[in-house]
Amino acid sequence: EAGVTQSPTHLIKTRGQQATLRCSPISGHTSVYWYQQALGLGLQFLLWYDEGEERNRGNFPPRFSGRQFPNYSSELNVNALELEDSALYLCASTTGHVGNTIYFGEGSWLTVV
Amino acid sequence: QQQVKQSPQSLIVQKGGISIINCAYENTAFDYFPWYQQFPGKGPALLIAIRPDVSEKKEGRFTISFNKSAKQFSLHIMDSQPGDSATYFCAASDGTSGSRLTFGEGTQLTVNP
């Protein structure tokens, strides 16, 4: 069974540009979570999507947004990129049941220059 | 504020030794406490998890000890091996935002041969 898959693996963007990151959850999972892992800062919760709806967002500015598609895949968009947006962006998925294990993908490295 | 504090930031242990990582939380509504292991360039992988109705859970060489009154939990790695060298994250969730996890800052474990 395929795990959570993310693309691209690496992305280099210029400050002010937009970045789009994609995630395919494990088959049967309807919830998708996005986390940012900046160097030395641990994992910070970004967004939670379930059944196509944004359910919760972390303490990030509105230029971080995303959506979930009918097939439960998701994309994360970061507008007006800033240097401090450089990080590993991790997607995780789980079933819709509260408290179930969440499984992470390998992440997408975003570098803003 | 929902926080999970993790210590130490880094840990060096000899092969065969015991590695101990500690976490403390503030939110008494947390009811699920997983530990994740992350190797360089990989996404975090669930190692072991506990709920507050038990004080200890053991899986192979890995044990979680949980102290509800002190709002603390810890990971013990017995007979530590060089292959255990990784970053370990504790986390917690309270079910109010699905399976959203609040992570500790991470502990970089090095097991010397």
gemmi code that builds the backbone of each chain (N, CA, C; Angstrom):
import gemmi

chains = {
    "A": [
        ("GLU", (0.859, -1.194, 0.000), (0.000, 0.000, 0.000), (0.887, 1.232, 0.000)),
        ("ALA", (0.599, 2.169, -0.887), (1.410, 3.370, -0.976), (1.172, 4.241, 0.244)),
        ("GLY", (2.248, 4.915, 0.675), (2.135, 5.837, 1.788), (1.696, 7.200, 1.296)),
        ("VAL", (1.877, 8.206, 2.138), (1.592, 9.580, 1.752), (2.671, 10.039, 0.774)),
        ("THR", (2.263, 10.523, -0.367), (3.237, 10.983, -1.356), (3.135, 12.488, -1.545)),
        ("GLN", (4.304, 13.115, -1.654), (4.366, 14.549, -1.814), (5.215, 14.910, -3.020)),
        ("SER", (4.863, 16.030, -3.644), (5.659, 16.540, -4.762), (5.590, 18.060, -4.787)),
        ("PRO", (6.632, 18.724, -5.275), (7.914, 18.135, -5.646), (8.749, 17.823, -4.410)),
        ("THR", (9.836, 17.125, -4.587), (10.733, 16.820, -3.486), (11.483, 18.073, -3.058)),
        ("HIS", (11.928, 18.821, -4.033), (12.630, 20.068, -3.785), (12.082, 21.156, -4.702)),
        ("LEU", (12.070, 22.368, -4.193), (11.560, 23.505, -4.954), (12.353, 24.738, -4.551)),
        ("ILE", (12.856, 25.445, -5.547), (13.575, 26.689, -5.281), (12.802, 27.831, -5.927)),
        ("LYS", (12.485, 28.826, -5.115), (11.719, 29.966, -5.580), (12.413, 31.262, -5.149)),
        ("THR", (12.048, 32.317, -5.841), (12.575, 33.640, -5.526), (11.585, 34.359, -4.613)),
        ("ARG", (12.106, 35.168, -3.728), (11.269, 35.952, -2.826), (10.202, 36.698, -3.609)),
        ("GLY", (8.964, 36.644, -3.138), (7.844, 37.293, -3.800), (7.046, 36.374, -4.713)),
        ("GLN", (7.649, 35.260, -5.105), (6.940, 34.320, -5.977), (5.946, 33.475, -5.171)),
        ("GLN", (5.232, 32.604, -5.888), (4.296, 31.688, -5.262), (4.807, 30.259, -5.404)),
        ("ALA", (4.526, 29.452, -4.390), (4.904, 28.044, -4.430), (3.662, 27.192, -4.228)),
        ("THR", (3.601, 26.079, -4.948), (2.500, 25.121, -4.798), (3.081, 23.753, -4.522)),
        ("LEU", (2.648, 23.166, -3.436), (3.103, 21.847, -3.021), (1.904, 20.904, -3.024)),
        ("ARG", (2.152, 19.642, -3.390), (1.048, 18.710, -3.553), (1.213, 17.485, -2.663)),
        ("CYS", (0.072, 16.894, -2.310), (0.064, 15.755, -1.398), (-1.036, 14.773, -1.795)),
        ("SER", (-0.678, 13.505, -1.835), (-1.673, 12.455, -2.026), (-1.715, 11.604, -0.773)),
        ("PRO", (-2.862, 11.532, -0.108), (-2.933, 10.777, 1.145), (-2.957, 9.273, 0.893)),
        ("ILE", (-2.832, 8.522, 1.962), (-2.977, 7.084, 1.895), (-4.402, 6.754, 1.465)),
        ("SER", (-4.537, 5.723, 0.638), (-5.852, 5.338, 0.154), (-6.791, 5.069, 1.330)),
        ("GLY", (-7.971, 5.680, 1.273), (-8.936, 5.504, 2.353), (-8.889, 6.595, 3.404)),
        ("HIS", (-7.839, 7.404, 3.383), (-7.736, 8.508, 4.331), (-8.426, 9.743, 3.763)),
        ("THR", (-9.192, 10.407, 4.603), (-9.934, 11.577, 4.149), (-9.410, 12.884, 4.745)),
        ("SER", (-8.584, 12.774, 5.779), (-8.041, 13.976, 6.434), (-6.596, 14.180, 6.035)),
        ("VAL", (-6.270, 15.421, 5.753), (-4.901, 15.790, 5.388), (-4.449, 16.947, 6.266)),
        ("TYR", (-3.249, 16.815, 6.793), (-2.651, 17.860, 7.627), (-1.381, 18.349, 6.954)),
        ("TRP", (-1.124, 19.636, 7.071), (0.118, 20.219, 6.590), (0.884, 20.795, 7.785)),
        ("TYR", (2.185, 20.498, 7.817), (3.065, 21.022, 8.850), (4.280, 21.659, 8.194)),
        ("GLN", (4.807, 22.684, 8.853), (6.058, 23.293, 8.428), (7.151, 22.895, 9.405)),
        ("GLN", (8.277, 22.440, 8.879), (9.418, 22.100, 9.717), (10.603, 22.945, 9.285)),
        ("ALA", (10.753, 24.074, 9.958), (11.906, 24.918, 9.700), (13.066, 24.426, 10.541)),
        ("LEU", (14.273, 24.747, 10.103), (15.462, 24.278, 10.818), (15.428, 24.731, 12.262)),
        ("GLY", (15.520, 23.761, 13.171), (15.598, 24.084, 14.585), (14.311, 24.500, 15.241)),
        ("LEU", (13.206, 24.454, 14.508), (11.948, 24.942, 15.083), (10.905, 23.850, 15.247)),
        ("GLY", (11.240, 22.593, 14.993), (10.250, 21.544, 15.171), (9.165, 21.607, 14.121)),
        ("LEU", (8.080, 20.913, 14.374), (6.970, 20.847, 13.421), (5.856, 21.792, 13.868)),
        ("GLN", (5.503, 22.710, 12.989), (4.459, 23.670, 13.282), (3.228, 23.373, 12.422)),
        ("PHE", (2.079, 23.245, 13.059), (0.845, 22.939, 12.352), (0.430, 24.098, 11.456)),
        ("LEU", (0.111, 23.769, 10.214), (-0.313, 24.772, 9.234), (-1.816, 24.704, 8.979)),
        ("LEU", (-2.279, 23.559, 8.447), (-3.659, 23.452, 7.974), (-4.150, 22.022, 8.143)),
        ("TRP", (-5.464, 21.904, 8.302), (-6.128, 20.607, 8.369), (-7.321, 20.648, 7.414)),
        ("TYR", (-7.373, 19.665, 6.527), (-8.487, 19.498, 5.607), (-9.136, 18.144, 5.846)),
        ("ASP", (-10.451, 18.150, 5.807), (-11.186, 16.897, 5.968), (-12.430, 16.963, 5.098)),
        ("GLU", (-12.624, 15.938, 4.296), (-13.788, 15.870, 3.411), (-13.931, 17.136, 2.544)),
        ("GLY", (-12.809, 17.647, 2.093), (-12.828, 18.783, 1.178), (-12.920, 20.150, 1.817)),
        ("GLU", (-13.028, 20.186, 3.144), (-13.203, 21.465, 3.826), (-11.985, 21.783, 4.695)),
        ("GLU", (-11.648, 23.063, 4.796), (-10.620, 23.479, 5.744), (-11.242, 23.474, 7.130)),
        ("ARG", (-10.685, 22.677, 8.029), (-11.260, 22.508, 9.365), (-10.542, 23.349, 10.416)),
        ("ASN", (-9.268, 23.605, 10.197), (-8.498, 24.321, 11.209), (-7.212, 24.823, 10.568)),
        ("ARG", (-6.711, 25.959, 11.062), (-5.423, 26.425, 10.587), (-4.592, 26.891, 11.752)),
        ("GLY", (-3.300, 26.790, 11.600), (-2.382, 27.200, 12.640), (-2.104, 28.691, 12.574)),
        ("ASN", (-1.140, 29.123, 13.357), (-0.816, 30.537, 13.468), (0.112, 30.970, 12.335)),
        ("PHE", (-0.413, 30.977, 11.140), (0.331, 31.388, 9.957), (-0.477, 32.445, 9.211)),
        ("PRO", (0.216, 33.345, 8.495), (-0.511, 34.399, 7.779), (-1.349, 33.839, 6.641)),
        ("PRO", (-2.308, 34.640, 6.161), (-3.240, 34.187, 5.116), (-2.570, 33.819, 3.794)),
        ("ARG", (-1.326, 34.242, 3.601), (-0.678, 33.877, 2.330), (-0.350, 32.386, 2.262)),
        ("PHE", (-0.524, 31.712, 3.378), (-0.477, 30.243, 3.386), (-1.918, 29.755, 3.236)),
        ("SER", (-2.186, 29.062, 2.168), (-3.535, 28.565, 1.936), (-3.450, 27.225, 1.231)),
        ("GLY", (-4.579, 26.617, 1.054), (-4.569, 25.333, 0.372), (-5.966, 24.907, 0.045)),
        ("ARG", (-6.070, 23.687, -0.398), (-7.369, 23.103, -0.666), (-7.254, 21.602, -0.720)),
        ("GLN", (-8.399, 20.949, -0.610), (-8.457, 19.498, -0.737), (-9.422, 19.164, -1.856)),
        ("PHE", (-9.009, 18.274, -2.693), (-9.783, 17.908, -3.874), (-10.725, 16.749, -3.563)),
        ("PRO", (-11.705, 16.488, -4.475), (-12.656, 15.393, -4.223), (-12.005, 14.035, -4.015)),
        ("ASN", (-10.804, 13.839, -4.561), (-10.119, 12.552, -4.347), (-9.266, 12.577, -3.077)),
        ("TYR", (-9.446, 13.610, -2.272), (-8.788, 13.803, -0.970), (-7.329, 14.237, -1.066)),
        ("SER", (-6.796, 14.356, -2.277), (-5.463, 14.930, -2.391), (-5.538, 16.403, -2.018)),
        ("SER", (-4.387, 16.986, -1.785), (-4.389, 18.360, -1.303), (-3.215, 19.124, -1.890)),
        ("GLU", (-3.359, 20.418, -1.933), (-2.234, 21.259, -2.289), (-2.113, 22.414, -1.310)),
        ("LEU", (-0.871, 22.802, -1.082), (-0.555, 23.929, -0.219), (0.027, 25.025, -1.089)),
        ("ASN", (-0.532, 26.206, -0.975), (-0.040, 27.354, -1.714), (0.567, 28.374, -0.750)),
        ("VAL", (1.721, 28.862, -1.109), (2.354, 29.919, -0.325), (2.597, 31.095, -1.271)),
        ("ASN", (1.916, 32.183, -1.009), (2.047, 33.375, -1.846), (3.057, 34.343, -1.265)),
        ("ALA", (3.521, 35.247, -2.113), (4.438, 36.304, -1.675), (5.542, 35.739, -0.793)),
        ("LEU", (6.275, 34.776, -1.333), (7.278, 34.047, -0.558), (8.284, 34.967, 0.109)),
        ("GLU", (8.608, 34.606, 1.347), (9.626, 35.310, 2.114), (10.757, 34.338, 2.430)),
        ("LEU", (11.933, 34.887, 2.703), (13.092, 34.027, 2.952), (12.826, 33.043, 4.084)),
        ("GLU", (12.091, 33.486, 5.108), (11.846, 32.612, 6.262), (10.838, 31.509, 5.980)),
        ("ASP", (10.275, 31.496, 4.783), (9.388, 30.384, 4.401), (10.196, 29.151, 4.000)),
        ("SER", (11.486, 29.303, 3.886), (12.341, 28.159, 3.542), (12.230, 27.112, 4.647)),
        ("ALA", (11.777, 25.918, 4.276), (11.522, 24.877, 5.275), (11.160, 23.584, 4.563)),
        ("LEU", (11.026, 22.535, 5.361), (10.466, 21.272, 4.887), (8.971, 21.308, 5.176)),
        ("TYR", (8.163, 21.097, 4.163), (6.717, 21.092, 4.334), (6.239, 19.643, 4.297)),
        ("LEU", (5.644, 19.234, 5.382), (5.222, 17.851, 5.557), (3.711, 17.739, 5.469)),
        ("CYS", (3.285, 16.748, 4.743), (1.868, 16.428, 4.651), (1.642, 15.132, 5.414)),
        ("ALA", (0.528, 15.021, 6.077), (0.187, 13.807, 6.808), (-1.275, 13.490, 6.549)),
        ("SER", (-1.623, 12.220, 6.642), (-3.018, 11.858, 6.432), (-3.473, 10.865, 7.490)),
        ("THR", (-4.788, 10.807, 7.656), (-5.390, 9.850, 8.575), (-6.840, 9.646, 8.155)),
        ("THR", (-7.486, 8.688, 8.758), (-8.914, 8.534, 8.527), (-9.625, 9.674, 9.253)),
        ("GLY", (-10.895, 9.779, 9.087), (-11.625, 10.877, 9.703), (-11.889, 10.682, 11.183)),
        ("HIS", (-11.473, 9.549, 11.720), (-11.773, 9.272, 13.124), (-10.777, 9.972, 14.036)),
        ("VAL", (-11.289, 10.675, 15.019), (-10.446, 11.444, 15.923), (-9.502, 10.534, 16.691)),
        ("GLY", (-8.263, 10.967, 16.792), (-7.284, 10.238, 17.584), (-6.572, 9.139, 16.834)),
        ("ASN", (-6.931, 8.920, 15.579), (-6.215, 7.909, 14.803), (-4.810, 8.368, 14.460)),
        ("THR", (-3.944, 7.403, 14.253), (-2.557, 7.703, 13.893), (-2.501, 8.506, 12.612)),
        ("ILE", (-1.645, 9.506, 12.602), (-1.426, 10.218, 11.356), (-0.088, 9.783, 10.775)),
        ("TYR", (-0.050, 9.638, 9.471), (1.124, 9.153, 8.757), (1.660, 10.272, 7.884)),
        ("PHE", (2.973, 10.487, 7.987), (3.609, 11.578, 7.273), (4.215, 11.122, 5.953)),
        ("GLY", (4.248, 12.043, 5.011), (5.014, 11.865, 3.797), (6.459, 12.253, 4.030)),
        ("GLU", (7.266, 12.194, 2.959), (8.685, 12.500, 3.071), (8.942, 14.008, 3.062)),
        ("GLY", (7.944, 14.772, 2.651), (8.084, 16.219, 2.686), (8.553, 16.831, 1.379)),
        ("SER", (8.334, 18.113, 1.279), (8.818, 18.915, 0.151), (9.703, 20.019, 0.711)),
        ("TRP", (10.948, 20.069, 0.190), (11.863, 21.116, 0.645), (11.648, 22.356, -0.208)),
        ("LEU", (11.303, 23.437, 0.458), (11.132, 24.712, -0.228), (12.264, 25.638, 0.172)),
        ("THR", (12.987, 26.112, -0.809), (14.056, 27.083, -0.562), (13.683, 28.381, -1.251)),
        ("VAL", (13.687, 29.462, -0.500), (13.382, 30.785, -1.039), (14.670, 31.600, -1.050)),
        ("VAL", (15.023, 32.079, -2.235), (16.284, 32.827, -2.367), (16.000, 34.274, -2.795)),
    ],
    "B": [
        ("GLN", (-2.015, 28.458, 26.157), (-1.486, 28.048, 24.864), (-1.104, 26.574, 24.941)),
        ("GLN", (-1.452, 25.858, 23.887), (-1.133, 24.454, 23.866), (0.334, 24.284, 23.534)),
        ("GLN", (1.127, 23.807, 24.516), (2.541, 23.605, 24.275), (2.975, 22.253, 24.793)),
        ("VAL", (3.977, 21.739, 24.151), (4.640, 20.536, 24.609), (6.128, 20.857, 24.642)),
        ("LYS", (6.715, 20.732, 25.826), (8.136, 21.039, 25.977), (8.929, 19.749, 26.094)),
        ("GLN", (9.995, 19.666, 25.315), (10.785, 18.434, 25.193), (12.229, 18.694, 25.585)),
        ("SER", (12.810, 17.722, 26.277), (14.225, 17.820, 26.646), (14.837, 16.427, 26.728)),
        ("PRO", (16.149, 16.284, 26.501), (17.059, 17.357, 26.117), (16.971, 17.658, 24.630)),
        ("GLN", (17.637, 18.684, 24.201), (17.665, 19.036, 22.788), (18.523, 18.044, 22.017)),
        ("SER", (19.586, 17.570, 22.645), (20.439, 16.557, 22.022), (20.906, 15.588, 23.089)),
        ("LEU", (21.211, 14.371, 22.656), (21.556, 13.296, 23.586), (22.540, 12.362, 22.909)),
        ("ILE", (23.620, 12.074, 23.607), (24.608, 11.127, 23.103), (24.687, 9.959, 24.069)),
        ("VAL", (24.520, 8.762, 23.536), (24.486, 7.546, 24.350), (25.406, 6.509, 23.726)),
        ("GLN", (26.007, 5.699, 24.558), (26.822, 4.590, 24.062), (25.929, 3.427, 23.680)),
        ("LYS", (26.391, 2.670, 22.713), (25.676, 1.463, 22.295), (25.394, 0.584, 23.506)),
        ("GLY", (24.150, 0.125, 23.606), (23.764, -0.718, 24.726), (23.196, 0.047, 25.901)),
        ("GLY", (23.340, 1.348, 25.871), (22.850, 2.182, 26.965), (21.362, 2.487, 26.854)),
        ("ILE", (20.868, 3.226, 27.834), (19.455, 3.628, 27.848), (19.347, 5.099, 27.466)),
        ("SER", (18.498, 5.374, 26.494), (18.235, 6.755, 26.092), (16.904, 7.179, 26.713)),
        ("ILE", (16.894, 8.348, 27.314), (15.670, 8.842, 27.951), (15.383, 10.260, 27.462)),
        ("ILE", (14.195, 10.444, 26.934), (13.761, 11.758, 26.446), (12.469, 12.115, 27.172)),
        ("ASN", (12.398, 13.340, 27.640), (11.277, 13.759, 28.457), (10.435, 14.840, 27.790)),
        ("CYS", (9.135, 14.797, 28.073), (8.233, 15.826, 27.566), (7.252, 16.237, 28.661)),
        ("ALA", (6.870, 17.501, 28.643), (5.891, 18.019, 29.581), (4.852, 18.812, 28.813)),
        ("TYR", (3.621, 18.744, 29.246), (2.561, 19.444, 28.546), (1.740, 20.265, 29.521)),
        ("GLU", (0.955, 21.180, 28.991), (0.155, 22.073, 29.818), (-1.339, 21.794, 29.703)),
        ("ASN", (-1.762, 21.417, 28.508), (-3.194, 21.273, 28.252), (-3.716, 19.955, 28.812)),
        ("THR", (-4.533, 20.010, 29.838), (-5.042, 18.790, 30.461), (-6.064, 18.066, 29.581)),
        ("ALA", (-6.457, 18.688, 28.487), (-7.391, 18.034, 27.556), (-6.675, 17.091, 26.597)),
        ("PHE", (-5.347, 17.136, 26.574), (-4.613, 16.206, 25.716), (-4.927, 14.778, 26.141)),
        ("ASP", (-5.221, 13.930, 25.161), (-5.558, 12.555, 25.501), (-4.869, 11.526, 24.609)),
        ("TYR", (-3.895, 11.956, 23.846), (-3.173, 11.036, 22.966), (-1.757, 11.561, 22.844)),
        ("PHE", (-0.790, 10.682, 23.136), (0.610, 11.113, 23.230), (1.489, 10.161, 22.413)),
        ("PRO", (1.782, 10.516, 21.162), (2.652, 9.678, 20.339), (4.093, 10.181, 20.337)),
        ("TRP", (4.979, 9.296, 19.995), (6.369, 9.647, 19.731), (6.659, 9.315, 18.269)),
        ("TYR", (7.358, 10.239, 17.622), (7.750, 10.054, 16.231), (9.266, 10.028, 16.120)),
        ("GLN", (9.745, 9.231, 15.183), (11.174, 9.110, 14.905), (11.406, 9.641, 13.499)),
        ("GLN", (12.385, 10.492, 13.351), (12.662, 11.069, 12.036), (14.138, 10.930, 11.696)),
        ("PHE", (14.405, 10.265, 10.570), (15.763, 10.170, 10.045), (15.988, 11.304, 9.053)),
        ("PRO", (17.248, 11.709, 8.874), (17.532, 12.826, 7.952), (16.952, 12.580, 6.572)),
        ("GLY", (16.256, 13.584, 6.039), (15.678, 13.491, 4.709), (14.396, 12.696, 4.623)),
        ("LYS", (13.880, 12.254, 5.758), (12.654, 11.458, 5.786), (11.586, 12.163, 6.601)),
        ("GLY", (10.334, 11.771, 6.368), (9.264, 12.288, 7.195), (9.225, 11.558, 8.532)),
        ("PRO", (8.590, 12.155, 9.542), (8.482, 11.488, 10.849), (7.646, 10.209, 10.736)),
        ("ALA", (8.047, 9.196, 11.464), (7.334, 7.924, 11.485), (6.908, 7.617, 12.918)),
        ("LEU", (5.673, 7.179, 13.082), (5.172, 6.851, 14.415), (5.979, 5.712, 15.014)),
        ("LEU", (6.416, 5.934, 16.258), (7.213, 4.929, 16.963), (6.345, 4.170, 17.967)),
        ("ILE", (5.693, 4.907, 18.818), (4.875, 4.336, 19.877), (3.974, 5.440, 20.407)),
        ("ALA", (2.810, 5.071, 20.938), (1.882, 6.083, 21.439), (1.185, 5.556, 22.686)),
        ("ILE", (0.688, 6.489, 23.501), (0.016, 6.103, 24.738), (-1.182, 7.017, 24.973)),
        ("ARG", (-2.160, 6.498, 25.673), (-3.299, 7.304, 26.126), (-3.232, 7.381, 27.645)),
        ("PRO", (-3.854, 8.394, 28.259), (-3.655, 8.647, 29.694), (-4.293, 7.645, 30.628)),
        ("ASP", (-4.961, 6.621, 30.094), (-5.559, 5.642, 30.996), (-4.558, 4.578, 31.443)),
        ("VAL", (-3.342, 4.629, 30.883), (-2.289, 3.715, 31.328), (-1.038, 4.514, 31.685)),
        ("SER", (-0.206, 3.963, 32.549), (0.981, 4.692, 32.984), (2.241, 4.274, 32.229)),
        ("GLU", (2.145, 3.171, 31.517), (3.320, 2.708, 30.794), (2.894, 1.837, 29.626)),
        ("LYS", (3.645, 1.960, 28.542), (3.425, 1.110, 27.376), (4.763, 0.726, 26.797)),
        ("LYS", (4.927, -0.553, 26.514), (6.207, -1.049, 26.027), (6.014, -1.746, 24.698)),
        ("GLU", (6.889, -1.424, 23.763), (6.908, -2.110, 22.467), (8.361, -2.380, 22.115)),
        ("GLY", (8.765, -3.622, 22.311), (10.158, -3.974, 22.037), (11.096, -3.234, 22.965)),
        ("ARG", (12.052, -2.521, 22.388), (13.020, -1.773, 23.207), (12.508, -0.384, 23.605)),
        ("PHE", (11.328, -0.024, 23.138), (10.806, 1.320, 23.370), (9.680, 1.291, 24.420)),
        ("THR", (9.778, 2.182, 25.390), (8.787, 2.275, 26.450), (8.387, 3.728, 26.652)),
        ("ILE", (7.083, 3.960, 26.767), (6.590, 5.278, 27.173), (6.163, 5.170, 28.632)),
        ("SER", (6.630, 6.122, 29.437), (6.140, 6.264, 30.805), (5.312, 7.528, 30.877)),
        ("PHE", (4.155, 7.436, 31.504), (3.216, 8.557, 31.513), (2.828, 8.891, 32.946)),
        ("ASN", (2.944, 10.157, 33.316), (2.574, 10.629, 34.649), (1.522, 11.725, 34.492)),
        ("LYS", (0.265, 11.337, 34.645), (-0.828, 12.266, 34.384), (-0.834, 13.434, 35.364)),
        ("SER", (-0.568, 13.162, 36.634), (-0.632, 14.227, 37.643), (0.455, 15.265, 37.417)),
        ("ALA", (1.613, 14.806, 36.952), (2.722, 15.726, 36.694), (2.663, 16.299, 35.289)),
        ("LYS", (1.767, 15.797, 34.473), (1.649, 16.212, 33.064), (2.982, 16.039, 32.349)),
        ("GLN", (3.535, 14.840, 32.519), (4.807, 14.528, 31.886), (4.759, 13.137, 31.286)),
        ("PHE", (5.519, 12.943, 30.218), (5.682, 11.607, 29.663), (7.079, 11.513, 29.064)),
        ("SER", (7.562, 10.302, 29.015), (8.938, 10.125, 28.569), (9.067, 8.885, 27.700)),
        ("LEU", (10.097, 8.904, 26.883), (10.443, 7.778, 26.023), (11.755, 7.181, 26.517)),
        ("HIS", (11.735, 5.877, 26.725), (12.942, 5.157, 27.109), (13.297, 4.195, 25.985)),
        ("ILE", (14.533, 4.264, 25.522), (15.027, 3.335, 24.524), (16.071, 2.466, 25.200)),
        ("MET", (15.726, 1.209, 25.397), (16.645, 0.274, 26.041), (17.617, -0.287, 25.003)),
        ("ASP", (18.800, -0.669, 25.478), (19.806, -1.283, 24.597), (19.936, -0.459, 23.312)),
        ("SER", (20.187, 0.813, 23.462), (20.261, 1.723, 22.315), (21.289, 1.251, 21.283)),
        ("GLN", (20.932, 1.379, 20.020), (21.774, 0.922, 18.912), (22.118, 2.109, 18.002)),
        ("PRO", (23.228, 2.022, 17.281), (23.575, 3.111, 16.354), (22.452, 3.419, 15.353)),
        ("GLY", (21.699, 2.400, 14.973), (20.586, 2.599, 14.057), (19.435, 3.387, 14.651)),
        ("ASP", (19.481, 3.608, 15.972), (18.458, 4.433, 16.630), (18.784, 5.917, 16.507)),
        ("SER", (19.972, 6.228, 16.015), (20.367, 7.634, 15.880), (19.409, 8.340, 14.927)),
        ("ALA", (18.710, 9.308, 15.445), (17.655, 10.005, 14.701), (17.172, 11.167, 15.566)),
        ("THR", (16.205, 11.903, 15.043), (15.550, 12.938, 15.840), (14.210, 12.394, 16.315)),
        ("TYR", (13.945, 12.561, 17.586), (12.715, 12.060, 18.181), (11.828, 13.231, 18.609)),
        ("PHE", (10.557, 13.125, 18.255), (9.600, 14.155, 18.616), (8.488, 13.543, 19.478)),
        ("CYS", (8.198, 14.182, 20.589), (6.980, 13.830, 21.301), (5.865, 14.726, 20.769)),
        ("ALA", (4.641, 14.323, 20.967), (3.512, 15.092, 20.473), (2.298, 14.792, 21.340)),
        ("ALA", (1.267, 15.609, 21.168), (0.032, 15.416, 21.914), (-1.133, 15.970, 21.118)),
        ("SER", (-2.293, 15.383, 21.332), (-3.507, 15.905, 20.705), (-4.658, 15.782, 21.683)),
        ("ASP", (-5.692, 16.625, 21.438), (-6.843, 16.610, 22.349), (-8.145, 16.298, 21.646)),
        ("GLY", (-8.076, 15.992, 20.345), (-9.272, 15.588, 19.629), (-10.189, 16.706, 19.210)),
        ("THR", (-9.890, 17.953, 19.626), (-10.786, 19.052, 19.236), (-10.544, 19.505, 17.806)),
        ("SER", (-9.401, 19.148, 17.271), (-9.091, 19.490, 15.882), (-8.694, 18.222, 15.150)),
        ("GLY", (-9.597, 17.256, 15.192), (-9.300, 15.991, 14.544), (-8.119, 15.327, 15.223)),
        ("SER", (-7.167, 14.937, 14.410), (-5.959, 14.296, 14.940), (-4.780, 15.261, 14.952)),
        ("ARG", (-5.073, 16.575, 14.936), (-4.007, 17.582, 14.931), (-3.071, 17.350, 16.103)),
        ("LEU", (-1.776, 17.335, 15.829), (-0.769, 17.112, 16.848), (-0.007, 18.394, 17.158)),
        ("THR", (0.278, 18.576, 18.446), (1.196, 19.622, 18.894), (2.498, 18.925, 19.236)),
        ("PHE", (3.588, 19.351, 18.597), (4.860, 18.659, 18.734), (5.791, 19.349, 19.711)),
        ("GLY", (6.640, 18.548, 20.344), (7.774, 19.081, 21.073), (8.841, 19.537, 20.096)),
        ("GLU", (9.902, 20.117, 20.640), (10.940, 20.720, 19.805), (11.874, 19.693, 19.167)),
        ("GLY", (11.840, 18.471, 19.638), (12.695, 17.444, 19.067), (13.965, 17.199, 19.854)),
        ("THR", (14.423, 15.960, 19.844), (15.691, 15.568, 20.473), (16.519, 14.811, 19.458)),
        ("GLN", (17.727, 15.308, 19.229), (18.623, 14.620, 18.298), (19.434, 13.592, 19.093)),
        ("LEU", (19.165, 12.326, 18.834), (19.840, 11.233, 19.539), (20.979, 10.682, 18.689)),
        ("THR", (22.130, 10.571, 19.285), (23.283, 9.924, 18.657), (23.700, 8.764, 19.529)),
        ("VAL", (23.740, 7.581, 18.945), (24.200, 6.397, 19.662), (25.553, 6.011, 19.089)),
        ("ASN", (26.569, 6.109, 19.914), (27.928, 5.788, 19.475), (28.192, 4.296, 19.551)),
        ("PRO", (28.897, 3.744, 18.554), (29.154, 2.300, 18.544), (30.156, 1.864, 19.590)),
    ],
}
model = gemmi.Model(1)
for chain_id, residues in chains.items():
    chain = gemmi.Chain(chain_id)
    for i, (resn, *xyz) in enumerate(residues, 1):
        res = gemmi.Residue()
        res.name, res.seqid = resn, gemmi.SeqId(i, " ")
        for name, pos in zip(("N", "CA", "C"), xyz):
            atom = gemmi.Atom()
            atom.name, atom.element = name, gemmi.Element(name[0])
            atom.pos, atom.b_iso = gemmi.Position(*pos), 0.0
            res.add_atom(atom)
        chain.add_residue(res)
    model.add_chain(chain)
structure = gemmi.Structure()
structure.add_model(model)
structure.setup_entities()
